[in-house]
Amino acid sequence: MSDAEDSNSDAEPLHPDRLTWAVLLGKWVDFARSAVALPTDGDGKRMRESVADVIMLQAVWFALKNLGELDAAERALGIDRAEVLVEKHASALKERWQERMPESMKELIADAVEQLSLCK
């Protein structure tokens, strides 16, 4: 056995759930960085101000999909927290964009609300 093969056999196994969170975090960082280049007025300003809300809704949606991995007490607490976060961030987006909200944000809100209702 070569040194490379030996060192690979001692490696920690990959965890797809952690890799997925890591990939999402990378995407969110890229999204946040790109928002810096947006205009500071009009829709550009609204989009810049929406970055945290969009990221939180995506994170909550994803976390709710993995809620079954928690025990019952943690799951109940997770649902309660998710409900508060979805309401807070969806309301912020709705107030900020009103009738001009991009379709992708409307879909994100609907997806988060739907996933939350599936978990209740």
Secondary structure, DSSP 4 states (H G I P E B T S, - for coil): --HHHHHHHTSPPP-HHHHHHHHHHHHHHHHHHHHTTS-SSHHHHHHHHHHHHHHHHHHHHHHHHTGGGS-HHHHHHHHHHHHHHHHHHHHHHHHHHGGG--HHHHHHHHHHHHHHHHH-
